[in-house]
Every structure is written in C-alpha cells, then in structure tokens.
Amino acid sequence: MSLIDLKNELSYHRLKDRYLDLPATGATVNEAAEVLHVDPDAIAKSLVLNVNQQPIVIVLSDNARLDNHRFKDEFQIRPRLLSPNAVQRETGYPVGGVNPIGLENDLPVYFDTSLKGLEWLYPAAGDEYHALKLTLDELSELSHPVRWVAVSK
C-alpha cells in the first residue's frame, strides 16, 4: 500500500487526522518516541517473521521483547526475522516503516498481549518520517488481526 492508499484508507474510516508527519526520523522505537513526545511503550512495533515459509506480522508494544520460548509454544517453531529486503517485498514497507495496515501481501497479523491497556498506539506509517496515532480498537479494525498471542516477555 502506498502512502496515498494508506491516507485514503484512514480518510474512509474518518481517521485522516491520525496520520502524522514527523519532523525527524522515527525509524527506531526510541527515535519515534522522542519525536512524538510519547512513552516508548506506546510505540507499536511490527515484526515480520517467517513461520513455516509463511511471513507473518506480530505487533508488540515497545516494552515487550519477543520471547523465543513463548513464540515456539504458540507457533511450534523458532522465530526467525525476515531480512530487510524480504520485509520490503512482503509488506511493501521498509524496515522502520512497517505497520500492519495495508500490507503488500495479505499477511496474517497477530497482536501481542503487550498492547493491551495502552490508551494510544503509534505504529509506523510506511516510512521513518510518518506515524499513526490510533486506539487499539482502531488499529484492530484497520489491520484485522488473526488473534491475540502472548509471545513477549
């Protein structure tokens, strides 16, 4: 999905004002939190992993770290991050700009339980200079997660 498509999707859902232009790079969680003036826990990071030759996206809060044992319990395989080139090819977004909305390929999206309880979430919006400000319900409505998982520590 291009940035224009993403903006159109937000407009359709009456959320156009939630698309944020950042004055500096927000490629990393710490950079995004600093530029947005929010707690790093509110940054919703999207990890793209390979599960049995199928890329998936897991969205976690910044305060969460992927736990190998929990991931293996959930998916019966060790987590393996995709390479930056594979992330771009599979999602349409570069690393640092991946969000679970409008992925290039219709990849399964999972929400980690670390997202629960946060008033606002700030996922990337296509590149390191754009972000979204959404509630958990709004992010869920736009990204259609398969289910909740507990894969973080």
FINU-530491 format. One record per residue (C-alpha): residue in three letters; chain; x, y, z; residue number from 1. Coordinates in nm, 2 decimals. Example, Ala and Ser with C-alpha at 12.3 -4.5 7.8 and 13.67 -1.06 7.14 Angstrom:
# residues 2
<atom><residu>ala</residu><chaine>A</chaine><X>1.23</X><Y>-0.45</Y><Z>0.78</Z><num>1</num></atom>
<atom><residu>ser</residu><chaine>A</chaine><X>1.37</X><Y>-0.11</Y><Z>0.71</Z><num>2</num></atom>
END
This chain:
# residues 153
<atom><residu>met</residu><chaine>A</chaine><X>0.00</X><Y>0.00</Y><Z>0.00</Z><num>1</num></atom>
<atom><residu>ser</residu><chaine>A</chaine><X>0.14</X><Y>0.34</Y><Z>-0.09</Z><num>2</num></atom>
<atom><residu>leu</residu><chaine>A</chaine><X>0.13</X><Y>0.63</Y><Z>0.15</Z><num>3</num></atom>
<atom><residu>ile</residu><chaine>A</chaine><X>-0.15</X><Y>0.78</Y><Z>-0.06</Z><num>4</num></atom>
<atom><residu>asp</residu><chaine>A</chaine><X>-0.35</X><Y>0.45</Y><Z>-0.03</Z><num>5</num></atom>
<atom><residu>leu</residu><chaine>A</chaine><X>-0.29</X><Y>0.45</Y><Z>0.35</Z><num>6</num></atom>
<atom><residu>lys</residu><chaine>A</chaine><X>-0.41</X><Y>0.81</Y><Z>0.37</Z><num>7</num></atom>
<atom><residu>asn</residu><chaine>A</chaine><X>-0.72</X><Y>0.72</Y><Z>0.17</Z><num>8</num></atom>
<atom><residu>glu</residu><chaine>A</chaine><X>-0.79</X><Y>0.42</Y><Z>0.40</Z><num>9</num></atom>
<atom><residu>leu</residu><chaine>A</chaine><X>-0.77</X><Y>0.65</Y><Z>0.70</Z><num>10</num></atom>
<atom><residu>ser</residu><chaine>A</chaine><X>-1.00</X><Y>0.90</Y><Z>0.53</Z><num>11</num></atom>
<atom><residu>tyr</residu><chaine>A</chaine><X>-1.25</X><Y>0.63</Y><Z>0.46</Z><num>12</num></atom>
<atom><residu>his</residu><chaine>A</chaine><X>-1.26</X><Y>0.54</Y><Z>0.83</Z><num>13</num></atom>
<atom><residu>arg</residu><chaine>A</chaine><X>-1.27</X><Y>0.91</Y><Z>0.93</Z><num>14</num></atom>
<atom><residu>leu</residu><chaine>A</chaine><X>-0.92</X><Y>0.89</Y><Z>1.08</Z><num>15</num></atom>
<atom><residu>lys</residu><chaine>A</chaine><X>-0.72</X><Y>1.11</Y><Z>0.84</Z><num>16</num></atom>
<atom><residu>asp</residu><chaine>A</chaine><X>-0.61</X><Y>1.34</Y><Z>1.13</Z><num>17</num></atom>
<atom><residu>arg</residu><chaine>A</chaine><X>-0.43</X><Y>1.04</Y><Z>1.28</Z><num>18</num></atom>
<atom><residu>tyr</residu><chaine>A</chaine><X>-0.17</X><Y>1.04</Y><Z>1.01</Z><num>19</num></atom>
<atom><residu>leu</residu><chaine>A</chaine><X>0.14</X><Y>1.22</Y><Z>1.15</Z><num>20</num></atom>
<atom><residu>asp</residu><chaine>A</chaine><X>0.42</X><Y>1.38</Y><Z>0.96</Z><num>21</num></atom>
<atom><residu>leu</residu><chaine>A</chaine><X>0.73</X><Y>1.36</Y><Z>1.17</Z><num>22</num></atom>
<atom><residu>pro</residu><chaine>A</chaine><X>0.98</X><Y>1.64</Y><Z>1.18</Z><num>23</num></atom>
<atom><residu>ala</residu><chaine>A</chaine><X>1.27</X><Y>1.40</Y><Z>1.22</Z><num>24</num></atom>
<atom><residu>thr</residu><chaine>A</chaine><X>1.33</X><Y>1.03</Y><Z>1.17</Z><num>25</num></atom>
<atom><residu>gly</residu><chaine>A</chaine><X>1.13</X><Y>0.78</Y><Z>1.37</Z><num>26</num></atom>
<atom><residu>ala</residu><chaine>A</chaine><X>1.29</X><Y>0.47</Y><Z>1.23</Z><num>27</num></atom>
<atom><residu>thr</residu><chaine>A</chaine><X>1.37</X><Y>0.32</Y><Z>1.57</Z><num>28</num></atom>
<atom><residu>val</residu><chaine>A</chaine><X>1.14</X><Y>0.30</Y><Z>1.86</Z><num>29</num></atom>
<atom><residu>asn</residu><chaine>A</chaine><X>1.34</X><Y>0.54</Y><Z>2.07</Z><num>30</num></atom>
<atom><residu>glu</residu><chaine>A</chaine><X>1.36</X><Y>0.79</Y><Z>1.78</Z><num>31</num></atom>
<atom><residu>ala</residu><chaine>A</chaine><X>0.99</X><Y>0.77</Y><Z>1.72</Z><num>32</num></atom>
<atom><residu>ala</residu><chaine>A</chaine><X>0.91</X><Y>0.81</Y><Z>2.10</Z><num>33</num></atom>
<atom><residu>glu</residu><chaine>A</chaine><X>1.14</X><Y>1.11</Y><Z>2.12</Z><num>34</num></atom>
<atom><residu>val</residu><chaine>A</chaine><X>1.00</X><Y>1.28</Y><Z>1.80</Z><num>35</num></atom>
<atom><residu>leu</residu><chaine>A</chaine><X>0.63</X><Y>1.21</Y><Z>1.91</Z><num>36</num></atom>
<atom><residu>his</residu><chaine>A</chaine><X>0.70</X><Y>1.30</Y><Z>2.27</Z><num>37</num></atom>
<atom><residu>val</residu><chaine>A</chaine><X>0.54</X><Y>0.98</Y><Z>2.40</Z><num>38</num></atom>
<atom><residu>asp</residu><chaine>A</chaine><X>0.64</X><Y>0.70</Y><Z>2.62</Z><num>39</num></atom>
<atom><residu>pro</residu><chaine>A</chaine><X>0.83</X><Y>0.43</Y><Z>2.42</Z><num>40</num></atom>
<atom><residu>asp</residu><chaine>A</chaine><X>0.58</X><Y>0.18</Y><Z>2.54</Z><num>41</num></atom>
<atom><residu>ala</residu><chaine>A</chaine><X>0.31</X><Y>0.34</Y><Z>2.32</Z><num>42</num></atom>
<atom><residu>ile</residu><chaine>A</chaine><X>0.51</X><Y>0.27</Y><Z>2.00</Z><num>43</num></atom>
<atom><residu>ala</residu><chaine>A</chaine><X>0.36</X><Y>-0.03</Y><Z>1.83</Z><num>44</num></atom>
<atom><residu>lys</residu><chaine>A</chaine><X>0.64</X><Y>-0.21</Y><Z>1.65</Z><num>45</num></atom>
<atom><residu>ser</residu><chaine>A</chaine><X>0.56</X><Y>-0.46</Y><Z>1.38</Z><num>46</num></atom>
<atom><residu>leu</residu><chaine>A</chaine><X>0.80</X><Y>-0.76</Y><Z>1.35</Z><num>47</num></atom>
<atom><residu>val</residu><chaine>A</chaine><X>0.79</X><Y>-0.96</Y><Z>1.03</Z><num>48</num></atom>
<atom><residu>leu</residu><chaine>A</chaine><X>0.88</X><Y>-1.33</Y><Z>1.09</Z><num>49</num></atom>
<atom><residu>asn</residu><chaine>A</chaine><X>0.89</X><Y>-1.65</Y><Z>0.90</Z><num>50</num></atom>
<atom><residu>val</residu><chaine>A</chaine><X>0.66</X><Y>-1.93</Y><Z>1.02</Z><num>51</num></atom>
<atom><residu>asn</residu><chaine>A</chaine><X>0.68</X><Y>-2.24</Y><Z>0.81</Z><num>52</num></atom>
<atom><residu>gln</residu><chaine>A</chaine><X>0.78</X><Y>-2.05</Y><Z>0.49</Z><num>53</num></atom>
<atom><residu>gln</residu><chaine>A</chaine><X>0.49</X><Y>-1.80</Y><Z>0.56</Z><num>54</num></atom>
<atom><residu>pro</residu><chaine>A</chaine><X>0.57</X><Y>-1.45</Y><Z>0.66</Z><num>55</num></atom>
<atom><residu>ile</residu><chaine>A</chaine><X>0.36</X><Y>-1.32</Y><Z>0.95</Z><num>56</num></atom>
<atom><residu>val</residu><chaine>A</chaine><X>0.34</X><Y>-0.98</Y><Z>1.13</Z><num>57</num></atom>
<atom><residu>ile</residu><chaine>A</chaine><X>0.34</X><Y>-0.96</Y><Z>1.51</Z><num>58</num></atom>
<atom><residu>val</residu><chaine>A</chaine><X>0.26</X><Y>-0.62</Y><Z>1.66</Z><num>59</num></atom>
<atom><residu>leu</residu><chaine>A</chaine><X>0.41</X><Y>-0.56</Y><Z>2.00</Z><num>60</num></atom>
<atom><residu>ser</residu><chaine>A</chaine><X>0.44</X><Y>-0.27</Y><Z>2.24</Z><num>61</num></atom>
<atom><residu>asp</residu><chaine>A</chaine><X>0.80</X><Y>-0.13</Y><Z>2.27</Z><num>62</num></atom>
<atom><residu>asn</residu><chaine>A</chaine><X>0.81</X><Y>-0.25</Y><Z>2.63</Z><num>63</num></atom>
<atom><residu>ala</residu><chaine>A</chaine><X>0.78</X><Y>-0.61</Y><Z>2.50</Z><num>64</num></atom>
<atom><residu>arg</residu><chaine>A</chaine><X>1.06</X><Y>-0.83</Y><Z>2.37</Z><num>65</num></atom>
<atom><residu>leu</residu><chaine>A</chaine><X>0.99</X><Y>-1.13</Y><Z>2.16</Z><num>66</num></atom>
<atom><residu>asp</residu><chaine>A</chaine><X>1.04</X><Y>-1.44</Y><Z>2.38</Z><num>67</num></atom>
<atom><residu>asn</residu><chaine>A</chaine><X>1.17</X><Y>-1.74</Y><Z>2.19</Z><num>68</num></atom>
<atom><residu>his</residu><chaine>A</chaine><X>1.01</X><Y>-2.00</Y><Z>2.42</Z><num>69</num></atom>
<atom><residu>arg</residu><chaine>A</chaine><X>0.67</X><Y>-1.84</Y><Z>2.41</Z><num>70</num></atom>
<atom><residu>phe</residu><chaine>A</chaine><X>0.68</X><Y>-1.79</Y><Z>2.04</Z><num>71</num></atom>
<atom><residu>lys</residu><chaine>A</chaine><X>0.77</X><Y>-2.16</Y><Z>1.99</Z><num>72</num></atom>
<atom><residu>asp</residu><chaine>A</chaine><X>0.49</X><Y>-2.26</Y><Z>2.22</Z><num>73</num></atom>
<atom><residu>glu</residu><chaine>A</chaine><X>0.25</X><Y>-2.05</Y><Z>2.01</Z><num>74</num></atom>
<atom><residu>phe</residu><chaine>A</chaine><X>0.37</X><Y>-2.13</Y><Z>1.66</Z><num>75</num></atom>
<atom><residu>gln</residu><chaine>A</chaine><X>0.56</X><Y>-2.46</Y><Z>1.71</Z><num>76</num></atom>
<atom><residu>ile</residu><chaine>A</chaine><X>0.88</X><Y>-2.31</Y><Z>1.55</Z><num>77</num></atom>
<atom><residu>arg</residu><chaine>A</chaine><X>1.16</X><Y>-2.08</Y><Z>1.65</Z><num>78</num></atom>
<atom><residu>pro</residu><chaine>A</chaine><X>1.11</X><Y>-1.72</Y><Z>1.55</Z><num>79</num></atom>
<atom><residu>arg</residu><chaine>A</chaine><X>1.31</X><Y>-1.60</Y><Z>1.25</Z><num>80</num></atom>
<atom><residu>leu</residu><chaine>A</chaine><X>1.30</X><Y>-1.24</Y><Z>1.14</Z><num>81</num></atom>
<atom><residu>leu</residu><chaine>A</chaine><X>1.29</X><Y>-1.17</Y><Z>0.77</Z><num>82</num></atom>
<atom><residu>ser</residu><chaine>A</chaine><X>1.58</X><Y>-0.99</Y><Z>0.60</Z><num>83</num></atom>
<atom><residu>pro</residu><chaine>A</chaine><X>1.52</X><Y>-0.62</Y><Z>0.53</Z><num>84</num></atom>
<atom><residu>asn</residu><chaine>A</chaine><X>1.48</X><Y>-0.70</Y><Z>0.16</Z><num>85</num></atom>
<atom><residu>ala</residu><chaine>A</chaine><X>1.22</X><Y>-0.97</Y><Z>0.23</Z><num>86</num></atom>
<atom><residu>val</residu><chaine>A</chaine><X>1.04</X><Y>-0.74</Y><Z>0.47</Z><num>87</num></atom>
<atom><residu>gln</residu><chaine>A</chaine><X>1.01</X><Y>-0.47</Y><Z>0.19</Z><num>88</num></atom>
<atom><residu>arg</residu><chaine>A</chaine><X>0.90</X><Y>-0.74</Y><Z>-0.07</Z><num>89</num></atom>
<atom><residu>glu</residu><chaine>A</chaine><X>0.64</X><Y>-0.90</Y><Z>0.16</Z><num>90</num></atom>
<atom><residu>thr</residu><chaine>A</chaine><X>0.49</X><Y>-0.59</Y><Z>0.33</Z><num>91</num></atom>
<atom><residu>gly</residu><chaine>A</chaine><X>0.55</X><Y>-0.31</Y><Z>0.08</Z><num>92</num></atom>
<atom><residu>tyr</residu><chaine>A</chaine><X>0.72</X><Y>-0.12</Y><Z>0.36</Z><num>93</num></atom>
<atom><residu>pro</residu><chaine>A</chaine><X>1.08</X><Y>-0.07</Y><Z>0.45</Z><num>94</num></atom>
<atom><residu>val</residu><chaine>A</chaine><X>1.21</X><Y>-0.18</Y><Z>0.79</Z><num>95</num></atom>
<atom><residu>gly</residu><chaine>A</chaine><X>1.14</X><Y>0.11</Y><Z>1.02</Z><num>96</num></atom>
<atom><residu>gly</residu><chaine>A</chaine><X>0.82</X><Y>0.19</Y><Z>0.84</Z><num>97</num></atom>
<atom><residu>val</residu><chaine>A</chaine><X>0.62</X><Y>-0.13</Y><Z>0.87</Z><num>98</num></atom>
<atom><residu>asn</residu><chaine>A</chaine><X>0.27</X><Y>-0.12</Y><Z>1.00</Z><num>99</num></atom>
<atom><residu>pro</residu><chaine>A</chaine><X>0.01</X><Y>-0.39</Y><Z>1.00</Z><num>100</num></atom>
<atom><residu>ile</residu><chaine>A</chaine><X>-0.24</X><Y>-0.19</Y><Z>0.78</Z><num>101</num></atom>
<atom><residu>gly</residu><chaine>A</chaine><X>-0.25</X><Y>-0.24</Y><Z>0.40</Z><num>102</num></atom>
<atom><residu>leu</residu><chaine>A</chaine><X>0.03</X><Y>-0.49</Y><Z>0.36</Z><num>103</num></atom>
<atom><residu>glu</residu><chaine>A</chaine><X>0.15</X><Y>-0.56</Y><Z>0.01</Z><num>104</num></atom>
<atom><residu>asn</residu><chaine>A</chaine><X>0.07</X><Y>-0.93</Y><Z>0.05</Z><num>105</num></atom>
<atom><residu>asp</residu><chaine>A</chaine><X>-0.22</X><Y>-1.03</Y><Z>0.27</Z><num>106</num></atom>
<atom><residu>leu</residu><chaine>A</chaine><X>-0.01</X><Y>-1.15</Y><Z>0.56</Z><num>107</num></atom>
<atom><residu>pro</residu><chaine>A</chaine><X>-0.15</X><Y>-1.28</Y><Z>0.88</Z><num>108</num></atom>
<atom><residu>val</residu><chaine>A</chaine><X>-0.13</X><Y>-1.02</Y><Z>1.16</Z><num>109</num></atom>
<atom><residu>tyr</residu><chaine>A</chaine><X>-0.12</X><Y>-1.11</Y><Z>1.53</Z><num>110</num></atom>
<atom><residu>phe</residu><chaine>A</chaine><X>-0.14</X><Y>-0.87</Y><Z>1.82</Z><num>111</num></atom>
<atom><residu>asp</residu><chaine>A</chaine><X>0.07</X><Y>-0.94</Y><Z>2.13</Z><num>112</num></atom>
<atom><residu>thr</residu><chaine>A</chaine><X>-0.09</X><Y>-0.90</Y><Z>2.47</Z><num>113</num></atom>
<atom><residu>ser</residu><chaine>A</chaine><X>0.17</X><Y>-0.63</Y><Z>2.55</Z><num>114</num></atom>
<atom><residu>leu</residu><chaine>A</chaine><X>-0.06</X><Y>-0.39</Y><Z>2.35</Z><num>115</num></atom>
<atom><residu>lys</residu><chaine>A</chaine><X>-0.35</X><Y>-0.42</Y><Z>2.60</Z><num>116</num></atom>
<atom><residu>gly</residu><chaine>A</chaine><X>-0.41</X><Y>-0.13</Y><Z>2.83</Z><num>117</num></atom>
<atom><residu>leu</residu><chaine>A</chaine><X>-0.24</X><Y>0.14</Y><Z>2.62</Z><num>118</num></atom>
<atom><residu>glu</residu><chaine>A</chaine><X>-0.46</X><Y>0.44</Y><Z>2.55</Z><num>119</num></atom>
<atom><residu>trp</residu><chaine>A</chaine><X>-0.29</X><Y>0.53</Y><Z>2.23</Z><num>120</num></atom>
<atom><residu>leu</residu><chaine>A</chaine><X>-0.06</X><Y>0.33</Y><Z>2.00</Z><num>121</num></atom>
<atom><residu>tyr</residu><chaine>A</chaine><X>0.18</X><Y>0.48</Y><Z>1.75</Z><num>122</num></atom>
<atom><residu>pro</residu><chaine>A</chaine><X>0.27</X><Y>0.24</Y><Z>1.47</Z><num>123</num></atom>
<atom><residu>ala</residu><chaine>A</chaine><X>0.49</X><Y>0.35</Y><Z>1.18</Z><num>124</num></atom>
<atom><residu>ala</residu><chaine>A</chaine><X>0.31</X><Y>0.46</Y><Z>0.87</Z><num>125</num></atom>
<atom><residu>gly</residu><chaine>A</chaine><X>0.51</X><Y>0.35</Y><Z>0.57</Z><num>126</num></atom>
<atom><residu>asp</residu><chaine>A</chaine><X>0.85</X><Y>0.51</Y><Z>0.63</Z><num>127</num></atom>
<atom><residu>glu</residu><chaine>A</chaine><X>1.06</X><Y>0.66</Y><Z>0.90</Z><num>128</num></atom>
<atom><residu>tyr</residu><chaine>A</chaine><X>0.90</X><Y>1.00</Y><Z>0.87</Z><num>129</num></atom>
<atom><residu>his</residu><chaine>A</chaine><X>0.54</X><Y>0.91</Y><Z>0.92</Z><num>130</num></atom>
<atom><residu>ala</residu><chaine>A</chaine><X>0.34</X><Y>0.75</Y><Z>1.21</Z><num>131</num></atom>
<atom><residu>leu</residu><chaine>A</chaine><X>-0.02</X><Y>0.69</Y><Z>1.31</Z><num>132</num></atom>
<atom><residu>lys</residu><chaine>A</chaine><X>-0.19</X><Y>0.77</Y><Z>1.63</Z><num>133</num></atom>
<atom><residu>leu</residu><chaine>A</chaine><X>-0.47</X><Y>0.51</Y><Z>1.69</Z><num>134</num></atom>
<atom><residu>thr</residu><chaine>A</chaine><X>-0.65</X><Y>0.34</Y><Z>1.97</Z><num>135</num></atom>
<atom><residu>leu</residu><chaine>A</chaine><X>-0.62</X><Y>-0.03</Y><Z>2.00</Z><num>136</num></atom>
<atom><residu>asp</residu><chaine>A</chaine><X>-0.98</X><Y>-0.07</Y><Z>1.86</Z><num>137</num></atom>
<atom><residu>glu</residu><chaine>A</chaine><X>-0.89</X><Y>0.15</Y><Z>1.56</Z><num>138</num></atom>
<atom><residu>leu</residu><chaine>A</chaine><X>-0.57</X><Y>-0.04</Y><Z>1.49</Z><num>139</num></atom>
<atom><residu>ser</residu><chaine>A</chaine><X>-0.76</X><Y>-0.37</Y><Z>1.51</Z><num>140</num></atom>
<atom><residu>glu</residu><chaine>A</chaine><X>-1.04</X><Y>-0.25</Y><Z>1.28</Z><num>141</num></atom>
<atom><residu>leu</residu><chaine>A</chaine><X>-0.78</X><Y>-0.14</Y><Z>1.02</Z><num>142</num></atom>
<atom><residu>ser</residu><chaine>A</chaine><X>-0.54</X><Y>-0.43</Y><Z>1.04</Z><num>143</num></atom>
<atom><residu>his</residu><chaine>A</chaine><X>-0.78</X><Y>-0.73</Y><Z>1.10</Z><num>144</num></atom>
<atom><residu>pro</residu><chaine>A</chaine><X>-0.56</X><Y>-0.94</Y><Z>1.33</Z><num>145</num></atom>
<atom><residu>val</residu><chaine>A</chaine><X>-0.60</X><Y>-1.32</Y><Z>1.33</Z><num>146</num></atom>
<atom><residu>arg</residu><chaine>A</chaine><X>-0.59</X><Y>-1.34</Y><Z>1.70</Z><num>147</num></atom>
<atom><residu>trp</residu><chaine>A</chaine><X>-0.41</X><Y>-1.23</Y><Z>2.02</Z><num>148</num></atom>
<atom><residu>val</residu><chaine>A</chaine><X>-0.09</X><Y>-1.41</Y><Z>2.12</Z><num>149</num></atom>
<atom><residu>ala</residu><chaine>A</chaine><X>0.14</X><Y>-1.40</Y><Z>2.42</Z><num>150</num></atom>
<atom><residu>val</residu><chaine>A</chaine><X>0.48</X><Y>-1.41</Y><Z>2.26</Z><num>151</num></atom>
<atom><residu>ser</residu><chaine>A</chaine><X>0.66</X><Y>-1.14</Y><Z>2.46</Z><num>152</num></atom>
<atom><residu>lys</residu><chaine>A</chaine><X>0.84</X><Y>-1.11</Y><Z>2.79</Z><num>153</num></atom>
END
